[in-house]
Amino acid sequence: MTVRETFSLSRQAEYFSESELTKQIGYEPKKWILAIVKELLDNALDHCEEIKRDPVVVIRYTGTTLSIQDNGDGIDPDSVAGMLDFDRRVSSREVTRGIARGSQGNAAKTVIALPYVLNGGRGRTVIVSQGWRHVIDVTFDDLSGTPQIKHEKTVESAQNGTFVQIDLAEYASKQTNH
């Protein structure tokens, strides 16, 4: 009789590899940037509908960065912290009974993981919202063999909505070299 060994795997691993992130995003890597734009746009549109505000969304792709700015109420700091807890699903759509453009509850986490995976083990996402600037760096820790998340939060001049910027510099450099 074969004895099975029990193992434990961090839920974080579901996001920080190409194969697992592909499952989370639902598209192959060459479509990830479009998928992330769609998810962030869906979130902005859903939120503006909820607060009964005409949406204004600005999307910029420079080749080395992707940024999206909306005119909603902004993501609160506790929600940003929740995005970094990969052992929990964080979503305002999870218990909603109705049609919503985005309902998986993983878009925010994929925004953190995507630059890490595309850039080959180093990623940065910046979120500016509700008077705070969140700089989220993800690197690979050789000792633990896992991605490490560093979150710096500083006061930012007040602005409307949420600004999200994803660093894609390493990815862009790889694309131009091929």
Buried (B, 14 or more C-beta within 10 A) or exposed (E): EEEEEEEEEEEBEBBBBEEBBBEBBEBEBEEBBEBBBBBBBBBBBBBBBEEEBEBEBEEEBEEEBBBBBBBBBBBEBEBBEBBBEBEEEBBBBEEEEEEBBBBBBBBBBBBBBBBBBBBEEBBBBBBBBBEBBBBBBBBBEEEEEEBEBEBEBEEBEEBBBBBBBBBBBBBBEEEEEE
